[in-house]
Amino acid sequence: MSEFRIKHKDKSSSARTGELKTDHGTIQTPIFMPVGTQATVKGVHQAELEDQVKAEIILANTYHLYLRPGDDIIKKAGGLHKFMSWDKPILTDSGGYQVYSLSGNRKIKEEGAYFQSHIDGSRHMFSPENVMDVQRRLGADIIMAFDECTPYPCDENYARRSLDLTHRWLERCYTHFDKVGPIHDYNQTLVPIAQGSTYPELRKKSCEYISKRENAIYAIGGLSVGEPHHEMYSMTDLCCSHLPTERARYLMGVGLPENVLETIALGIDMFDCVLPSRNARHGLLYTMEGVIHIKNAKWKEEFSPLDPNSTSPSSRRLSKSYVRHLFQVKELLASQVATLHNLCFYLELVRQAREQIEQDNFGPWKDALIPKLRQKL
């Protein structure tokens, strides 16, 4: 089982640093988890993830790996760590969000979620029980409960029914998780997820419900699905006030650099998001001075390094003009350089956040940095 301890609480906000221990290593929090949906972070080698990005944990997705190559294949390989040659911690999302995103190709019932594969149209069903089975076979250190993610906006009556279903599914997850036991030679931690859309009463109810059981980590789901940022912050703040203070809090699917910093200030410890890698492939690069749209013509004759302060060697070495050229001619290297750059930025951002928290200066540092992060260079 994972263990979490708080190291230091910032005096200028609700931010804190901590350590999350798993059987594959200890994670320093706040932490950002690069998304490796298909057991790979697109365009980035495992050695680069470890040596340059300095990723401490990555995320993989149950839905996608269940479909391809199949959880039985990964089980035979010895679990995800051996399959993808990654010795550090891994978290698997339960697939609930992916089923939600299929919209017209899925149906939610008490027994589970029926859906059609986005690959070949084949029909499948995820239940709390078989999702636990799949995640046991995949062998991630941290696995997520199966839940229903509600859309935004969402009718309150629907959100209430969905929340009750998610709580019933959670009990079935716990029961089956305990019944099956670990398949590989290390422990796994099951994480419950608070839902409730943007309704304070429902969010409070869900946080109190999932807090009844002792866990190292509690997750907040169903945000960053289209709601305004102020509502995301409001619901996150409310959840943090009702989840156990001494346990890790994981805000799922968030987000922009400013979102990460604002919610660290509210007490969030763990993040994941596809934005740094997805936006990189479209030529949008994050820096501490602002955002670079590298495809813009203004960079055509800009021969200075992409980012002289980056922890990525290629960002310090290659010019803006050259990286723009790579995008113009559709070279594969363009996506590699950009993805590596953005992931290095996100991990450096949370590293600096930890440093500022330890110095009791996180609030002023965040407030001064966010306007710069929003600038378009």
C-alpha positions in Angstrom: 0.0 0.0 0.0 1.1 3.6 -0.7 1.9 5.9 2.3 1.7 9.7 2.3 3.2 12.1 4.7 3.3 15.9 4.7 6.8 17.4 4.9 6.0 21.2 5.1 2.9 23.4 5.0 3.3 26.8 3.4 2.5 29.8 5.6 1.2 32.0 2.7 -1.4 29.5 1.3 -2.8 26.0 1.8 0.0 24.5 -0.3 2.2 21.8 1.1 5.0 19.5 0.2 4.9 15.8 0.8 6.2 12.3 0.1 4.1 9.5 -1.4 5.8 6.1 -1.0 5.0 3.2 -3.3 6.7 -0.2 -3.9 8.4 1.3 -7.0 9.7 4.5 -5.4 8.9 7.6 -3.4 7.3 10.6 -5.1 7.9 14.2 -4.0 4.7 16.2 -4.1 3.2 18.4 -5.5 3.9 16.4 -8.6 2.8 16.4 -12.2 2.3 13.0 -13.9 3.1 12.8 -17.7 0.3 11.0 -19.5 1.4 7.7 -21.2 -2.0 6.6 -22.3 -0.9 3.6 -24.4 2.0 2.7 -22.1 4.1 5.4 -23.8 4.4 9.1 -23.4 4.1 10.1 -27.1 7.5 10.9 -28.7 9.5 10.6 -25.5 11.9 7.7 -24.7 11.8 6.2 -21.2 15.5 7.3 -20.7 14.5 10.9 -21.5 11.5 10.7 -19.2 13.9 9.7 -16.4 17.0 11.7 -17.1 15.7 15.0 -18.7 12.0 15.3 -17.7 12.8 13.8 -14.3 9.3 12.2 -14.1 8.7 10.5 -10.8 5.5 8.8 -11.9 3.6 8.4 -15.1 -0.1 7.7 -16.0 -1.4 5.0 -18.3 -5.0 4.3 -19.3 -7.0 1.1 -18.6 -9.5 1.6 -21.4 -6.9 1.9 -24.1 -4.6 -0.9 -22.8 -7.6 -3.2 -22.3 -8.3 -2.8 -26.0 -4.7 -2.9 -27.2 -2.6 -4.9 -26.6 -4.9 -6.4 -24.0 -4.4 -6.7 -20.2 -3.6 -10.5 -20.5 -0.6 -9.6 -22.7 0.6 -7.1 -20.2 0.1 -9.6 -17.4 2.2 -12.2 -19.2 4.9 -9.6 -19.6 5.0 -9.2 -15.8 2.9 -6.0 -15.6 3.2 -2.5 -17.0 6.6 -1.8 -15.4 8.3 -4.7 -17.2 6.2 -4.3 -20.4 7.3 -0.7 -20.9 10.6 -0.9 -19.1 9.8 1.7 -16.5 11.0 1.1 -12.9 9.3 4.0 -11.3 5.7 4.3 -10.1 2.7 4.1 -12.5 -0.9 5.2 -12.0 -3.7 3.8 -14.2 -7.0 5.7 -14.8 -10.0 3.3 -14.6 -11.3 4.2 -18.0 -14.4 6.0 -16.7 -13.4 9.2 -18.4 -12.8 7.5 -21.7 -16.2 5.7 -21.5 -17.8 9.2 -20.7 -16.0 10.7 -23.8 -17.6 8.1 -26.1 -20.9 9.8 -25.6 -23.3 8.2 -28.2 -21.4 4.9 -28.2 -22.0 4.0 -24.6 -24.8 3.3 -22.2 -24.6 3.6 -18.4 -26.5 1.0 -16.3 -26.4 -0.2 -12.7 -24.2 -3.2 -13.6 -21.7 -1.1 -15.5 -21.0 0.8 -18.7 -21.6 -0.7 -22.1 -19.6 0.8 -24.9 -18.3 0.3 -28.4 -14.6 0.3 -29.1 -13.4 3.4 -30.9 -11.0 1.1 -32.9 -13.3 -1.5 -34.5 -16.8 -0.9 -33.1 -16.7 -4.1 -31.0 -19.0 -4.1 -27.9 -17.7 -4.3 -24.4 -18.8 -3.7 -20.8 -16.9 -2.2 -17.9 -18.1 -3.0 -14.4 -16.5 -2.1 -11.1 -15.4 -5.8 -10.8 -13.8 -6.3 -14.2 -12.1 -2.9 -14.1 -10.5 -4.0 -10.8 -9.5 -7.3 -12.6 -8.0 -5.4 -15.6 -6.0 -3.0 -13.3 -4.8 -5.8 -11.2 -3.4 -7.5 -14.3 -1.9 -4.2 -15.6 -0.1 -3.9 -12.3 0.1 -0.1 -11.7 1.1 1.0 -8.2 -1.9 3.3 -8.0 -5.3 2.3 -9.5 -8.5 4.3 -9.8 -12.0 3.3 -8.8 -14.5 3.0 -11.6 -16.8 6.0 -11.6 -19.1 8.0 -13.9 -17.8 11.4 -15.0 -20.6 13.8 -15.5 -20.5 16.4 -18.4 -20.6 20.1 -18.0 -23.1 21.6 -17.8 -25.0 18.9 -16.0 -28.6 18.9 -14.6 -28.5 18.6 -10.8 -30.9 15.7 -10.7 -28.7 13.8 -13.1 -25.6 14.7 -11.2 -27.2 13.4 -8.0 -28.2 10.1 -9.6 -24.8 9.7 -11.1 -23.1 10.4 -7.8 -25.1 7.8 -6.0 -24.2 5.3 -8.7 -20.5 6.2 -8.4 -20.7 5.6 -4.7 -22.4 2.2 -5.2 -19.8 1.3 -7.8 -17.0 2.3 -5.3 -18.2 -0.2 -2.7 -18.1 -2.9 -5.4 -14.6 -1.8 -6.4 -13.4 -2.1 -2.8 -15.1 -5.5 -2.3 -13.6 -7.0 -5.5 -10.2 -5.3 -5.0 -9.9 -7.0 -1.6 -11.2 -10.3 -2.9 -8.8 -10.6 -5.9 -5.6 -9.5 -4.2 -2.4 -8.5 -6.0 -1.3 -10.5 -9.0 2.3 -9.2 -9.2 4.9 -9.2 -6.5 4.2 -5.7 -5.1 1.3 -3.8 -3.6 -1.3 -1.7 -5.3 -3.3 1.2 -3.9 -7.0 1.7 -4.8 -8.0 5.4 -5.0 -11.6 6.6 -4.6 -12.9 9.6 -6.6 -15.1 12.4 -5.5 -17.7 13.5 -8.1 -20.7 15.8 -7.9 -20.3 18.2 -10.9 -20.3 21.8 -9.8 -22.9 21.4 -7.1 -21.4 22.2 -3.6 -23.9 20.0 -1.7 -23.0 17.0 -3.9 -19.3 17.6 -3.8 -19.4 17.8 0.0 -21.5 14.6 0.2 -19.0 12.8 -2.1 -15.9 13.9 -0.2 -17.4 12.9 3.1 -18.5 9.6 1.7 -15.1 8.6 0.2 -13.4 9.8 3.4 -15.1 7.1 5.5 -12.4 4.7 4.4 -8.8 5.2 5.2 -6.7 5.9 2.0 -3.3 7.3 1.2 -4.8 9.2 -1.7 -8.2 10.8 -2.5 -9.0 11.9 -6.0 -11.2 14.7 -7.3 -12.8 13.9 -10.6 -15.3 15.5 -13.0 -13.5 18.9 -13.2 -11.6 20.4 -16.2 -14.5 19.2 -18.4 -15.4 22.6 -19.7 -16.5 24.5 -16.6 -15.1 28.1 -16.1 -11.8 28.2 -14.1 -13.4 29.9 -11.2 -15.9 27.0 -10.8 -13.0 24.5 -11.0 -11.2 26.4 -8.2 -14.3 26.8 -6.1 -15.1 23.0 -6.3 -11.5 22.1 -5.6 -11.3 24.4 -2.6 -14.5 22.9 -1.3 -13.2 19.3 -1.8 -9.9 20.1 -0.1 -11.8 21.4 2.9 -13.7 18.1 3.3 -11.1 15.6 2.4 -8.6 14.3 5.1 -5.9 16.9 5.6 -3.0 14.5 6.1 -3.6 12.5 2.9 -2.7 13.1 -0.7 -5.2 14.9 -3.0 -5.2 14.1 -6.7 -6.9 16.6 -9.1 -7.6 14.5 -12.2 -7.0 15.9 -15.7 -5.7 19.4 -14.7 -4.4 21.4 -16.5 -2.9 24.6 -17.7 0.2 25.8 -15.8 -1.9 28.5 -14.0 -4.5 25.9 -13.0 -1.7 23.7 -11.5 -0.3 26.6 -9.4 -3.8 27.9 -8.3 -4.9 24.5 -7.1 -1.5 23.7 -5.4 -2.4 26.8 -3.4 -5.7 25.2 -2.4 -3.9 22.0 -1.2 -3.7 19.7 -4.2 -0.7 17.3 -4.4 -1.0 15.4 -7.7 -1.9 16.3 -11.3 -2.1 14.8 -14.7 -3.1 16.3 -18.1 -2.6 15.6 -21.8 -2.2 19.4 -22.5 1.6 19.6 -22.4 2.1 16.8 -24.9 -1.0 17.5 -27.0 -0.3 21.2 -27.3 3.4 20.5 -28.0 2.4 18.5 -31.1 0.5 21.7 -32.4 3.5 23.9 -31.7 2.4 25.5 -28.5 5.3 25.7 -26.0 5.3 26.8 -22.4 8.1 28.8 -20.8 8.4 30.7 -17.5 8.2 34.0 -19.6 5.0 33.0 -21.5 3.7 30.9 -24.3 5.4 30.5 -27.6 3.4 29.6 -30.8 6.4 28.3 -32.6 4.6 28.0 -36.0 4.1 31.8 -36.2 6.1 33.6 -38.8 7.7 35.9 -36.2 10.1 33.1 -35.2 11.3 32.4 -38.8 14.5 34.4 -38.3 14.8 34.1 -34.5 18.1 32.2 -34.0 18.2 32.3 -30.2 17.7 29.0 -28.3 14.1 27.8 -27.9 14.4 28.3 -24.2 17.9 28.9 -22.6 16.5 28.2 -19.2 14.9 24.9 -20.0 15.9 21.6 -18.3 15.7 20.1 -21.8 19.1 20.0 -23.6 17.4 20.3 -27.0 15.5 23.4 -25.9 18.8 25.0 -24.9 20.6 23.9 -28.0 18.1 24.3 -30.9 17.0 27.7 -32.2 13.4 28.9 -32.5 13.9 29.3 -36.2 15.1 25.7 -36.5 12.2 24.2 -34.5 9.7 26.3 -36.5 11.3 24.8 -39.6 10.8 21.3 -38.3 7.1 22.0 -37.8 6.8 23.6 -41.3 8.3 20.5 -43.0 6.3 18.1 -40.7 9.4 16.4 -39.3 8.8 13.9 -36.6 11.6 15.6 -34.6 9.4 18.6 -34.2 6.9 16.8 -32.0 9.7 15.1 -30.1 11.5 18.3 -29.3 8.3 20.2 -28.4 6.9 17.4 -26.2 10.1 17.0 -24.3 10.3 20.8 -23.8 6.7 21.0 -22.4 7.1 18.1 -20.1 10.4 19.4 -18.8 8.6 22.7 -18.2 5.8 21.1 -16.2 8.1 19.1 -14.0 10.4 22.1 -13.4 7.3 24.2 -12.5 6.2 21.8 -9.7 9.9 21.4 -8.6 10.0 25.2 -8.2 6.6 25.1 -6.5 8.0 22.6 -3.9 11.0 24.9 -3.3 8.8 27.9 -2.7 6.5 26.0 -0.4 9.5 24.9 1.7 10.5 28.6 1.9 7.0 29.7 2.9 6.8 31.9 -0.1 4.5 30.0 -2.5 1.6 32.5 -2.5 3.6 35.6 -3.5 5.7 33.6 -6.0 2.6 32.1 -7.6 0.9 35.5 -7.9 3.9 37.1 -9.5 4.5 34.2 -11.9 1.0 33.5 -13.3 0.6 36.8 -15.3 3.9 35.9 -17.0 2.8 32.4 -17.8 -0.3 33.7 -19.5 1.6 36.0 -21.8 1.8 35.2 -25.5 5.4 35.8 -26.7 
